[in-house]
Amino acid sequence: MLIAAGAGAGLATAFNAPIAGTIFVMEELMRRFETRTAIAALGASAAAIAVARALLGPAPDFVVAPIAFAGVRMWLLFVAIGAAAGVAGTLYNATLLRALSLMDRLQGWPVEARAAAIGAAVGVMGWFLPNLVGGGDDITQRVLAGGASVAFLPLAFLLRFALGPASYAAATPGGLFAPILVLGAQLGLLCSAVLGVVFPDIGPGGTAFAVVGMAAFFTGVVQAPVTGIVLVIEMTASFTMFLPMISASFAAMLVPNLLGAEPIYESLRARASRMQAAEKSTDAAAPVEASTAAKE
């Protein structure tokens, strides 16, 4: 219970999203509603965000201009964006797991050497493309503020798409949430540009689609739609996009399930269990091999 509460408080502080921190505990970590855990998570998140805001101020993480409410006729477009996010999220999970498998083949290398190699590659990219490296908050803010170049966006998306799994596979401290939000914002803006060509009078600007894309791509990867929606609303204060986020997250949740893709944290848990079982099997076999060798 305390571990779950601490996780919720950590998410609340890192992303300035206390409600999302509590919901993440219920929706993803516990996979059930339990009164005692909910009370602990709420208390921990409330205390954490109170301290954080006393130090950093009450403003949301991202500054987003007010977005007009999207009419009902636009919802099918948001469902389409959600479907695209579901496909992209499935590919992202597969890429991340593949990167971890490739790193497992380099077990002969020290962890420090593997991390240094990936860090060197990121450093080279940062030398030539400094605006594409880092945790991603600056990139997301540029996208939400309309300062991202649409012409350069596909390349930026592909580079960040590869950079996230590679960095995660380095086995150094890091997470998934911030890179996912970057990709979601970029994907939403990219979809907005494509739809703008097909439907010139599309209505909502790229910022609206970027906000919806953040929630949809988070849902496609983590398959925790309520956490994703609440997290993005708290980080952007874009309450008018609540219904479009629901529409997009519906499709982003449906597509991976139709494709048979598991949530990323479920896949990582299963992978960790397999690795632990293999280690126990190796440890159990070692005394038998030693005994056989002694007899010979």
N, C-alpha and C positions, 0 to 999 in steps of 0.2 A: 504494500500500500504506500509506504514512504518512497520507494523507488518510483512508482507511478506518479506520485505527487511531485517529486523532484523533477521528473521529466516534463511534466506539464508546466511547472514554474520556469524551467529552463527555456522552453519554447516561448512562453509568455514574455520573458525578458528579452530573448534574442530578437523576436519579431514584433515586440510591442503589441502583443495580441493575447490578452489574458483569457478571453472566452475560448479562443481557438486552442489554447494550451490545455484547458480542461476537457474540451471536446475530443482532442486528440487522444487523451488518456482513455476516455470511454470508448471511442470508435475504433482505435487502432491498437493500443497497448493491451487493454483489458478485454475488448470485444464483447463487453456486456456492461449494463448499468448496475453498479453496486453502490448503495447509499454511503457506506463508510468511505469508500475510495473517492466518490464524488465530492464529499465534504472535504476530505483531505486535499484533493486536487484544487478545488475552488479556493480553499484557504491559502494554500501554497502559492497559487497563481496571483491571488489578490495581494498577498504580502510582497511577492516578487515585483509585481508591476507598480506597487506603491513606492517601493524603494527606487526602482528604475526611473519612474517619472519625476520623483523628487530630485534626482541627479541630472536627468536628461531633458525634462520638460514633457508636456502632454501631447505634443504634435504627433500625428501618425508617421510611420516610417517614410512614406512616399507622398510627395505633394502632387495632388491631382486636381486639375480644374474641375468645377462642377459639371457633371454629365447629365444631359437631358434624359428623361425617361424614354426608353425605347418602346415604340408601339408594338402591339401584338403581331402585326404583319412581319416584323423583323425577326420574330422568334425562330422561324424555320432556318434563317441564316445562322443564328447562334447554335441551333442544333447541328448544323453542318460543321461549324467550327469545332463543336464538341466531338463530333465523329472524327474529324481530322486529328484532334488532340488525343483521342483514344488510340488511333493507329500509331501516332508519333510516340505516345507514352509506352505502348507495347514494344516498339522498336528500341526505345531508350532503355527499358528494363533488360531487353535481350542484349543490348550493347554493353551495359554495365556488368551483367553476369559473365559475358564473354571476356571482358577485360579482366575480371577477377580470375577466370579460368586460365587465361594466358599468363597472368602473374604467378599462379600456382606452379606453372611449369618452370619458373625461375627460382624454385625453392633453394637452389644451391647458392644463390646470391644473398648476401645479407640484406635485411630490410632497408638499412640505410642506403645501400647502393642502389636498390630498386627505386626508392623514393628520390634519390639524387638524380637518377637518370630522367625520371618523369619531371622533376623540378627543373632540370636543365632544358628540357624541351619546352616547358612553359615559359622559362626565362627567355629563350630565343624568340618565341612568339610575342612575348611582352616587349621585346626590343623593337620589333617591326610593327606590331599591332597593340600598342599599350592600352587601347580602349576596350580590348576584348578579354583581358585577363583580370583576375581578382575574384572576390566573393560574388560580385554581380549586382550589388545594390545600385551602384552608379549607372550600370548599363540599363537596369530596369527603370530607373528614374528618367534617363534620357528617352527611353521608348515611351513612357507614360506622358512625358512632357512634349512629345512630338519632335524631339531633336535628333531622332535616329534616321539615317539615310536609308530609304526604302530600296534603292538600287543596290546597296551594299548588304542589305538585310539577309538574303539567302546564304551568302558566304559566312556572315557572322553567326547565323543560326547553326550551320553545319559545323563550324569550328567549335562553338560552345557545346554542341551536341556530342562531339568527340572528346572535348576537354574535360567535361564533367566525369564520365566514367573512368577516364585515364587517371584523373586526380584521385578519385575515390579508391581506385585499385592500388594506389601507392601505399596503403596501409598506414597512413599518417592521420592525425586527428582532423576530421572534416565531416561534412554532412551532405545531405541531398536537397534540403528545402530551398536554400537560396539559388543553387543552379537550376532547379526546376522552375522557380518563379521567373528567372531570366528567360528561359526557353519559352515558357508560356506566354510572356509578354511579347516576345519576338514573333512567336507563331501567330498570336492574335493580330498583330500589326500586319504581318505578311498576308494573312487571310483577308484582312480589310483591303489591302492593296489589290489583291486578285478580284475580290468581289466588287471593288470600285470600278474595275474595267467592265465587268459584266453588267452591273447595275449602277449606272452613274449617279442616280438619285438615291443612293443607299441610305442616307440620313445620318446616323451616328458616325462620328469621326473615328480615326484610328485609335484614340485613347480608349474609347468604349470597348473596342474589340480586344485591345491589349489587356484590359482589366479582366474581361471574360476569359481570354486565353489563359491567364494565370491560373484561375480557378479550374478551368477545364483540363489543362495539362497536368496540374497537381492531381486531379482526380484520375486521369488516365494512368499515371505512374503509381500512386499510392493506393488508389481505389478507396479513398476516404473522402467522399464528396462534401459532407457537412463540415469537416475540418477545413477543406480547401476553400469553400465558399466563405465561411466565417473568417478565416485567416486573411483572405484577400480584402474583404470588407473592412476589417480592422486596420489593415496596413494602408489602405487607400482612401478610406472614408467614402467609398462610392456606393452608398446605400441604394441609389436609384437603379443599380445594375443587378440587384438581387434576383429578380425573376429571370433575366437573361442568363445569369450564372446557373440557376437551377436547370434551365433548358439545356445549356451546353454541358453541364456536369452529368445530366441524364444520359446524353449520348456518349460522353467520355467514359462513363461507367459501363454502359451497355456493350460498346465495341470490344474492349479487352475481354469481357466475359464471353462474348460470342466467339472470340478468337482463342479462348482457353488460356489466356494469360493470367498469371497470378499477380497479386500486389507485390511491389518490390520488397517490402519488409517481410512478407511471408516467404518469398524466395530466399532472402538473406538468412532468415531463421532456419529454413530447411537446409541451406548450404552449411551453416554453422553446425547444425546437428550432425550432418554427414561427416564433416571434418572431425568433430569430437569422437564420433563412433569409430572412425578410421584410426585416430590416435590411440583410443583405448584398445582396439584390436592389435595394433602394433606393440603397445606396451605389454599386452597379455601374451603375445607370441615370443617376446624377447626372452623370458625365463626358460621357456620350453627349448628354444634354440640353443641357449647357453648350456642347458642340461644335456642335450643331445651331443653337443660338441665335447663336453667333459667326458661323456661315456666313450666317445670315439677316441 
